[in-house]
Amino acid sequence: MSGITVNTKINGDPVEFICEADETLLDVLRNRLGLTGAKEGCSTGDCGACSVTVDGRLTCSCLVLGAEAEGHNIGTIEGMAHGESLHPLQSKFLEHAALQCGICTPGILVAAKSLLEKNPDPTETEIRFGLAGNLCRCTGYDKIVRAVQDAAKEMRSGKSAKSKATAKKRA
Amino acid sequence: MPLDNAPESKRKFNVVGTRPLRPDGIDKVTGRARFGADASAPGQLVGRILRSPHAHAIIKKIDTSKAEKLAGVKAVITRDDFPDHTGGSGGLYDTLCNVMAREKAFYEGHAVAAVAATSASIARAALKLIKVDYEVLPHVTDVDEAMKPNAPLLHKDMFTDGVDPKPKKPSNVARRFEFGHGDVEEGFKKADIIVERSFKTEAAHQGYIEPHAALASMGPDGSAELWCCTQGHYMVRDVCSQLLGIDIARLRVTQSEIGGGFGGKTTVFIEPVALALARKANRPVKVVMTREEVFKASGPTASTSIDIKIGVTKDGMITAADGTFRYQGGPFQGCSPAEFGGMSAFAQFHLDNVRAVAYDVVANRPKTISYRAPGAPMANFAVESVIEELAHKLGMAPIDFRIKNAAREGTKSSYGPTYGPIGLGATLEAAKNHPHFKAPLGPNQGRGMAAGFWFNFGGQSCVTLNIPIDGSITVSVGSPDIGGSRASMCMMVAEELGIGYDQVRAIIADTSSLGYNDVTDGSRTTFATGMACILAARDAMKKLCARAAATWGIPEDAVTWEKGYAKPAGANAGNFAPLSLKEIAAASPGTGGPIAGHHEYSADGAGVSFATHICDVEIDPETGRSQIVRYTVIQDAGKAVHPSYVEGQFQGGAVQGIGWALNEEYIYGKDGRLQNAGFLDYRIPVCSDLPMIDTQILEIPNPGHPYGVRGVGETSIVPPLAAIANAVADATGVRFTQIPLSPPRVLKGIEEAKKAGGKKAA
């Protein structure tokens, strides 16, 4: 077995790793780099739990080889919050109780962020189709769609910087 | 010490009923939360399982010699590594047979061997080097076929239980159940209209997004540790240690965050295999199922075949209800939820004459396991479809027909017990008054409804509550949190102690830290473990009052607890300034040491649960595709502790029911192999399939809980199958008796009805 050396950027940081030729980007993130926020739900690109961005484009990391990451910018859930500040989507998911078990949540947040970057003011239908590649078995999606709508509204009004990771109550 | 004994239904709540953020939330939105596959151990190996390609086969010989010689392979195990410590019979033996096949492979995907190796690629290569010599046998996967006298027999020693006299010939029918009261034959004589129909439902998988995962470590001395995603780590500990022949106390199981269960993680699959590999290799081993393995080798729910006959008088009173329920539960007895199906089928009606006969049937499919309200949705689909048809024949609004025959307080239920206060009538009245019920329908649209029931469960819980010197609180519970229960536990403790929610944190303790806790199932956790939290808080409260009494030099019963403070009970007790929880905690090292509350018990009094669902569906007449355009869930929660998560349970259950009704099914080829073992072909609902799911929470207090709480998790999957079938019938004029209502089936039904020139059953 000969390893392949790969140079990439993950969440803005330069990262060098060695992987086997048949390892997926998801395997590398989870097993070599300790970034277990991306989940393996199917390994066939059907569930979206492993969603990351590659040069800003939403991608199932189970469908990309680790070696293919050479020279690209990878974005994962671990890069979504900045310091103590949660991304507005993260805050709104908590406020709206948009997660139950939470296994699909990292992938859905990555997908929702990608959607709002392309379309800051999506309709409900656009949100539903934008997230159609991410399976959630717990929530029935209702509260997820509402959380994305609310986060989009907040981001459009420019209040996002105030979103702190404090556990304050919503009456 | 007098506690607050005010009638709980009139109690004013400070924390319960609000919507605080969940304590595990930040970890879950940042990717930090550690689920089953997210843990690692030093020196860990990768474990993988070889599975039978045959639906039914004798395993003549397994040759592992080549695999053992492959560099990097550290252990290979087969049935020989699982000597029978179970006594050779009963459910535990069946679990052993399912975990690793013994004489026979009973279904495609049945585990036959496993390897532990230094990498995934070596483990995969090793599996290919294991040679299994099979003698392929005839198989059966359909429930009706399995019951035929000439069906391929799975077990030569299976003689139907519950039949008198006991049959002399073996069959695939493990057991017959019968429930009911009155005389159905006499009841049908009084009927003016009788509808009799047969139904079939296909197996659905729980479809949790997280595959089963286990990380095991076990030394030659039998001491072992296991990290896994499960709905019940105490169950995992007890079952694994019994299968492996070690003392229960030697195995410590730590529950990971769990990525969905819905009943599917209430048993063991890979956990004993991971432990046996770890024992043989004397190194930690991690086993994670692939999605294909999840579909082929972890429990779906039963497929069923059901006959229903209901009679009514002209004025709309049901005179008799009779049903036969055949549930296929995979290869082992006692796994299908036939019993619950039969018990729950007619539970929403007030009936003088009712009979439900249920059969537990084995077949060459994966061993089934609970799926949210196990057994009830299929029975409800059949019964509520006939109810709708009867209402139309009577010329009566289906809602009025249901209200007229609804079970109420004092009704003798179809499965035996007499109901206390129940919320069925209230959900039906709320449905009738709901704006959804009166909204106009568009072209090709139809509206359906159904009412459903679930028993709910109490069971064993053990809780410890610790108060450190700053007065913050840790609640240790042993019930895995599968959807936000830690928030509810904190809320109930805060409510009881009269302190803020932010002062309390809940953790899920490992199996060595608390007494036994039942599996998180039966919608029991918020009810039973929640009540244990309340009682542990009361225990702590007594101790806090005792510390205050000692500080003041007055008797303990002269101190009362109010809104987070110990106070003298009255003027006679003395004039002392109240002591806060924080003050008592800060002084605790000098007043007797740490303060903790405990409670352990087996909870009774889980109040039954009812829901009514309304559904609008639009059918594309050219493709037969159904689109849910509006959906409303109305359910009795007793008391909603955290309303957001109660709504979430209503919505999630409804959508699982929608998937089951419209698309989800196990499709078998003639070879007995599953043809759709992946999320592409086994299609669970995606975001764009659905509208918002409206909810209405009703609160009819459960007298069995201090706050009136009823379990809410399961009932919401019961009515959707029938509500959708009734809506499709309303839209198309065709009564479908088989689910899923997939586009080809609906299209065929519509076209056949056109040819027949009118309404018919498909």
HADDOCK unambig.tbl for C-alpha pairs under 7 A between the chains (distance, minus, plus):
assign (segid A and resid 36 and name CA) (segid B and resid 31 and name CA) 6.99 0.50 0.50
assign (segid A and resid 36 and name CA) (segid B and resid 38 and name CA) 5.92 0.50 0.50
assign (segid A and resid 37 and name CA) (segid B and resid 31 and name CA) 3.94 0.50 0.50
assign (segid A and resid 37 and name CA) (segid B and resid 32 and name CA) 6.34 0.50 0.50
assign (segid A and resid 41 and name CA) (segid B and resid 209 and name CA) 5.34 0.50 0.50
assign (segid A and resid 41 and name CA) (segid B and resid 210 and name CA) 5.53 0.50 0.50
assign (segid A and resid 41 and name CA) (segid B and resid 211 and name CA) 6.37 0.50 0.50
assign (segid A and resid 41 and name CA) (segid B and resid 291 and name CA) 6.75 0.50 0.50
assign (segid A and resid 42 and name CA) (segid B and resid 290 and name CA) 6.70 0.50 0.50
assign (segid A and resid 42 and name CA) (segid B and resid 291 and name CA) 4.93 0.50 0.50
assign (segid A and resid 46 and name CA) (segid B and resid 679 and name CA) 5.87 0.50 0.50
assign (segid A and resid 46 and name CA) (segid B and resid 680 and name CA) 6.03 0.50 0.50
assign (segid A and resid 77 and name CA) (segid B and resid 30 and name CA) 6.12 0.50 0.50
assign (segid A and resid 77 and name CA) (segid B and resid 31 and name CA) 5.96 0.50 0.50
assign (segid A and resid 78 and name CA) (segid B and resid 30 and name CA) 5.93 0.50 0.50
assign (segid A and resid 78 and name CA) (segid B and resid 31 and name CA) 6.01 0.50 0.50
assign (segid A and resid 90 and name CA) (segid B and resid 29 and name CA) 5.65 0.50 0.50
assign (segid A and resid 94 and name CA) (segid B and resid 21 and name CA) 6.19 0.50 0.50
assign (segid A and resid 94 and name CA) (segid B and resid 25 and name CA) 6.20 0.50 0.50
assign (segid A and resid 95 and name CA) (segid B and resid 21 and name CA) 6.33 0.50 0.50
assign (segid A and resid 97 and name CA) (segid B and resid 644 and name CA) 6.23 0.50 0.50
assign (segid A and resid 97 and name CA) (segid B and resid 645 and name CA) 6.80 0.50 0.50
assign (segid A and resid 100 and name CA) (segid B and resid 482 and name CA) 6.97 0.50 0.50
assign (segid A and resid 100 and name CA) (segid B and resid 483 and name CA) 4.16 0.50 0.50
assign (segid A and resid 100 and name CA) (segid B and resid 484 and name CA) 5.93 0.50 0.50
assign (segid A and resid 101 and name CA) (segid B and resid 258 and name CA) 6.35 0.50 0.50
assign (segid A and resid 101 and name CA) (segid B and resid 259 and name CA) 5.17 0.50 0.50
assign (segid A and resid 101 and name CA) (segid B and resid 260 and name CA) 5.57 0.50 0.50
assign (segid A and resid 101 and name CA) (segid B and resid 482 and name CA) 5.48 0.50 0.50
assign (segid A and resid 101 and name CA) (segid B and resid 483 and name CA) 5.01 0.50 0.50
assign (segid A and resid 102 and name CA) (segid B and resid 28 and name CA) 5.72 0.50 0.50
assign (segid A and resid 102 and name CA) (segid B and resid 259 and name CA) 6.42 0.50 0.50
assign (segid A and resid 103 and name CA) (segid B and resid 209 and name CA) 6.85 0.50 0.50
assign (segid A and resid 103 and name CA) (segid B and resid 210 and name CA) 6.60 0.50 0.50
assign (segid A and resid 103 and name CA) (segid B and resid 259 and name CA) 4.81 0.50 0.50
assign (segid A and resid 105 and name CA) (segid B and resid 28 and name CA) 6.99 0.50 0.50
assign (segid A and resid 105 and name CA) (segid B and resid 29 and name CA) 6.31 0.50 0.50
assign (segid A and resid 106 and name CA) (segid B and resid 29 and name CA) 6.11 0.50 0.50
assign (segid A and resid 106 and name CA) (segid B and resid 30 and name CA) 6.96 0.50 0.50
assign (segid A and resid 106 and name CA) (segid B and resid 31 and name CA) 5.88 0.50 0.50
assign (segid A and resid 128 and name CA) (segid B and resid 687 and name CA) 5.01 0.50 0.50
assign (segid A and resid 128 and name CA) (segid B and resid 688 and name CA) 4.54 0.50 0.50
assign (segid A and resid 129 and name CA) (segid B and resid 687 and name CA) 6.85 0.50 0.50
assign (segid A and resid 129 and name CA) (segid B and resid 688 and name CA) 5.13 0.50 0.50
assign (segid A and resid 131 and name CA) (segid B and resid 687 and name CA) 6.27 0.50 0.50
assign (segid A and resid 132 and name CA) (segid B and resid 686 and name CA) 5.39 0.50 0.50
assign (segid A and resid 132 and name CA) (segid B and resid 687 and name CA) 5.04 0.50 0.50
assign (segid A and resid 132 and name CA) (segid B and resid 688 and name CA) 5.63 0.50 0.50
assign (segid A and resid 135 and name CA) (segid B and resid 686 and name CA) 6.00 0.50 0.50
assign (segid A and resid 137 and name CA) (segid B and resid 207 and name CA) 6.77 0.50 0.50
assign (segid A and resid 137 and name CA) (segid B and resid 208 and name CA) 6.06 0.50 0.50
assign (segid A and resid 137 and name CA) (segid B and resid 209 and name CA) 6.75 0.50 0.50
assign (segid A and resid 138 and name CA) (segid B and resid 260 and name CA) 6.99 0.50 0.50
assign (segid A and resid 138 and name CA) (segid B and resid 652 and name CA) 4.99 0.50 0.50
assign (segid A and resid 139 and name CA) (segid B and resid 648 and name CA) 5.62 0.50 0.50
assign (segid A and resid 139 and name CA) (segid B and resid 651 and name CA) 6.14 0.50 0.50
assign (segid A and resid 139 and name CA) (segid B and resid 652 and name CA) 4.39 0.50 0.50
assign (segid A and resid 140 and name CA) (segid B and resid 651 and name CA) 5.42 0.50 0.50
assign (segid A and resid 140 and name CA) (segid B and resid 652 and name CA) 4.49 0.50 0.50
assign (segid A and resid 140 and name CA) (segid B and resid 655 and name CA) 5.21 0.50 0.50
assign (segid A and resid 141 and name CA) (segid B and resid 687 and name CA) 5.92 0.50 0.50
assign (segid A and resid 142 and name CA) (segid B and resid 692 and name CA) 5.11 0.50 0.50
assign (segid A and resid 142 and name CA) (segid B and resid 693 and name CA) 6.19 0.50 0.50
assign (segid A and resid 167 and name CA) (segid B and resid 21 and name CA) 6.29 0.50 0.50
assign (segid A and resid 169 and name CA) (segid B and resid 20 and name CA) 4.72 0.50 0.50
assign (segid A and resid 169 and name CA) (segid B and resid 21 and name CA) 6.15 0.50 0.50
assign (segid A and resid 170 and name CA) (segid B and resid 19 and name CA) 5.93 0.50 0.50
assign (segid A and resid 170 and name CA) (segid B and resid 20 and name CA) 5.51 0.50 0.50
assign (segid A and resid 171 and name CA) (segid B and resid 18 and name CA) 5.97 0.50 0.50
assign (segid A and resid 171 and name CA) (segid B and resid 19 and name CA) 6.07 0.50 0.50
